[in-house]
Amino acid sequence: ARVLEIAKRLSLQAARGDVVEEEGCERHREPLNVFCKDDETFICVICRESRLHRAHTMLPVQEAVQEYKVKEDRDRLLGFREAEMRRNW
């Protein structure tokens, strides 16, 4: 849900031409430019190298946002399909 929230905010800001402000790592004050798929959270490159995340699956933020947008679209379409099937029954 947080990924989708951030993706929507970034999309709206980009569409308006606003400068996108990056949230930073609270611990290291670095940009959050990596997405940890295992923990489903954005992390900085320093956190990525920590023992806590080292063995986790990572994605660059842009890819993670795109992946979750596709997932959201797919889920919405499946919902429409299910509603249509119920209506037809």
Secondary structure, DSSP 8 states (H G I E B T S, - for coil): -HHHHHHHHHHHHHHHT------B-TTT--B--EEETTTTEEE-HHHHTSTTTTTS-EEEHHHHHHHHHHHHHHHHHHHHHHHHHHHH-
